[in-house]
Amino acid sequence: MNWFICFLISLIAAPLLVGVINKIKALFAGRHGPRLLQLYYDIFKLLKKDRILSSTSTCIMELCPIINLGAVIVATALMPMAGYESPIGFNGDIILFFYLFALGRIATIFAALDTGSAFEGMGASREAQFSAIVEIIVFTIITFLALISAGGFSLDLLQQISISSTGVGLAVTPLLLIALAFLIVLLCENCRVPFDDPETHLELTMIHEAMILDNAGPDLAIIHYAASLKLWAMSGFLVVLVLPSVIVNGFVTICCYLVGIILVGIIVGFIIIRLTISRVVLIVFSYFTTFK
């Protein structure tokens, strides 16, 4: 029952995590930024609009956002949450967990290519290149987790080998490295700085945003919601890997799990703004050294 409560909270609160990241970025930049619930307003507004499809597109463009959302929902359902095992978990579900995200990514690439747009084609090409790099890190993470957990490939085993529950031992250093590696995967998979910047609004440099330029209305709402749920699920994976799985009280454990996900959002926002500032400083320094 408690797992289902966490799952429902995940489905409802996923867009909130995007709002937390945007707020952190705005605070460090000295701005008010968008409202915390801005993505909710955007999704509801898009759902009320008409669907507009490119004249060169086929049914692939219509089906791919639904496939993407379905893959992310199933991946979220595989996650153990707040110390409670998933009812549909099985040995080997960690492989399915990662490759359901890959399925959603491939669906988005196919939808971008289906439009025939040059800008979306460039975005799809860049997404495929980053996906090839991420695959190596994902295989490494799965291999190390399997070795640490004595050959298990289940997400539920993460609760037994978390950093906090392991204590000081030989497994702590590999788990810390896995957590850092997965944080890199999280930034790349969710199109965040330094891999992508969804706020540039420049088709020549964007990746994810360039792939959805021709989407509008309910399709765009589904894409935005699926992206937020994907960010929530991957943040939950990181929380399960780091936090202990001791269940003291159902309500307290659920609250700790949710607070951990929000903390991951704060860390991601801080990393984004720090890397952005560093990039701006580097550009200014390069400008003055070039024209000196």
Summary of the structure (lengths in Angstrom):
residues: 292
radius of gyration: 19.6
end to end distance: 66.3
largest distance: 66.3
contacts: 947
relative contact order: 0.16
helix: 71%
strand: 1%
